[in-house]
């Protein structure tokens, strides 16, 4: 049986277009193949010791300060705290008297607290200590309130003494009572050390402004008696009189 050949007739314009498309596709195919071959080629490795670009490794360390920066940091204001020195020197006697009164309150807190160390819970010594705290801590707080009422807000901005007074007042109000509540000798010694640090600041500052502060020598009998006389009105409850209008 004779075979028939199927013939498809394509218009001339369409045939030309198809021919051009095949040529273009063939060219793009060759370009893609060439690009893939180039990508597969490995870059030549650098020889050991070959000079190349060196990159600095990042670090968190900062460079040391320059001499100019150090000189700027060490610069001292010629005026400094002279505005404090002037006010405190003028009012040194009164501010130092406040400090000595606070020392009276501290000594009283210590003497009563020592009696409670090792006391049996619920015993008479323990009960006495609790009663003392309930009366004395508000008294210490009232002392500070009266100080600010007497001196006014001016003392907070013009005196350097007041920061030491506030720091020591906190020891008397909270530090010592807490230490004696627990009967912790280590904690009691810590409060004593903190007090000494603050008191030394007061003494050194007084020397600096030319108004030396003399602390009582309680080993001397006459000095101790004089100190007890000074502290008596400080420890006594304030009089509740009518305020003058």
PyMOL commands that set and color helices and strands:
alter all, ss='L'
color gray80, all
select helices_A, chain A and resi 12-40+67-73+82-90+92-116+124-151+154-158+161-182+185-208+221-235
alter helices_A, ss='H'
color red, helices_A
deselect
rebuild
show_as cartoon
